[in-house]
Amino acid sequence: MYSRDVLGFFCESLMISITHNGPESMRLGVVAAENMDARKCPIEMESRLDRVLKSRRGGLIEEEDARRRSVRDILRNGRYKPTGRGKPASEYLLRAASEDGFPRINTIVDICNYISLYSLMPVSIWDIDRARTHRFVVRLGREDESYEFNDAQQSIALRDLVIGCGIDGNDLSGVPLVSPIKDSVKTKTSDRSRNVAAIVYAPLTDGPMGSLEEIVTEFRVLLAMCGEDAHASEAIVLSGETVGI
């Protein structure tokens, strides 16, 4: 772990730095990957996704459903209620899996969705190059903040929602880019994305699918398989910490 001052000095040698100014009840599993080929899908990915899709079509067992509810709880901040259209993105994936409508977009997003469906936790992923910064902060959204989340220019209000922001210049509050509900269209990944970062939004305690460390490691390994020159790093970040990877 690095201090803010050290990060400022060494930022050019780091893939990303991330500061957790969000709820104390939330851990962040962070992965960063570079030199990726979004058209190259790891062979292991298909078999793993098939297994978890079959499992989720049968519905959640009691322990898994308790995990789903605990994820909602970490998003209950201020006036934000994680219900209806504001529920975690991981719950949309659960529904898609049960209806045989699981989305396949590109390798990067497919890996992200697999991790989310397996872990029952929402995951954000974004294109670092489109963000135009390697410094990020997670915090709660403010009264007047929002961003567009699709090409139809639909927007989501961010007040009291956990959001990931890109820091540009001296404004350490950053510009909102992602959330556990919907990510901004501004930094959405594509087949041309080569350098990406991702956040797994997790409660403080581990769930029935394994530890957050194990889940983030699997995430990193799969992303690192996307291209001969691909490389990925991982970290667990607690509230109040700044970590560079």
Secondary structure, DSSP 8 states (H G I E B T S, - for coil): ---HHHHHHHGGGSS-EEEE-S-TTEEEEEEEEES--TT---HHHHHHHHHHHHHHHT---HHHHHHHHHHHHHT--TT---SGGGS-HHHHHHHHHHTT------HHHHHHHHHHHHHTS-EEEEEHHHHT-SEEEEEEB-TT-EEE-STT--EEE-BTSEEEEE--TT-TT-EEEE-SS---GGG---TT--SEEEEEEEESS-BTTB-HHHHHHHHHHHHHTSSTT-EEEEEEE-TT-EEE-
